[in-house]
Amino acid sequence: MELIRRAPQWWAEAHPTAKRAIGWSLYLAWKVISRYGANGLHRLTAFSCVVLGTAMVAYGWYLQFWGWS
């Protein structure tokens, strides 16, 4: 639960480049999923997997650069 409570704080402290990289990755994932014909529930299911993976990478960045002290 600590991670969930600290997520908004981390996002506020995150470097703008990290925010852009995460946003760009999610944008491209949405475009690729759309391009291959996924629609409705399939698109949301696929995108939720991408969001989960991106969240794990973002948490790793947080630990590497700001949170491991």
C-alpha positions in Angstrom: 0.0 0.0 0.0 3.0 2.3 0.5 3.6 2.3 -3.2 0.1 3.3 -4.0 0.2 6.2 -1.5 3.5 7.5 -2.8 2.7 7.2 -6.5 1.3 10.8 -6.8 4.3 12.1 -4.9 6.7 10.3 -7.2 4.9 11.6 -10.3 5.1 15.2 -9.0 8.9 14.8 -8.4 9.7 12.9 -11.6 11.9 14.5 -14.1 10.0 15.9 -17.1 12.0 13.7 -19.5 10.8 10.6 -17.6 7.2 11.8 -17.9 7.6 12.4 -21.6 9.1 9.0 -22.2 6.3 7.3 -20.4 3.6 9.3 -22.2 5.2 8.7 -25.6 5.5 5.0 -24.9 1.8 4.8 -24.0 0.8 6.9 -27.0 2.7 4.7 -29.4 1.3 1.5 -27.8 -2.2 2.8 -28.2 -1.5 3.6 -31.9 0.1 0.1 -32.5 -2.8 -1.7 -30.8 -5.3 0.3 -32.9 -3.4 -0.4 -36.1 -3.7 -4.1 -35.7 -7.5 -4.0 -35.6 -8.1 -4.4 -31.9 -11.3 -2.6 -30.8 -13.4 -2.4 -27.7 -12.6 -4.8 -24.9 -9.6 -6.3 -26.8 -8.0 -2.9 -27.1 -8.5 -2.1 -23.5 -7.2 -5.5 -22.4 -4.1 -5.1 -24.5 -3.5 -1.6 -23.4 -3.9 -2.5 -19.7 -1.1 -5.0 -20.1 1.1 -2.2 -21.6 0.2 0.1 -18.8 1.1 -2.5 -16.2 4.5 -3.1 -17.9 5.1 0.7 -18.2 4.2 1.1 -14.5 6.8 -1.5 -13.5 9.5 0.3 -15.6 8.5 3.6 -14.1 8.8 2.2 -10.6 12.2 0.9 -11.5 13.2 4.4 -12.7 11.8 5.8 -9.4 13.9 3.4 -7.4 17.0 4.0 -9.5 17.0 7.7 -9.5 14.9 9.1 -6.7 13.6 6.5 -4.3 16.6 4.4 -3.2 18.2 6.5 -0.5 
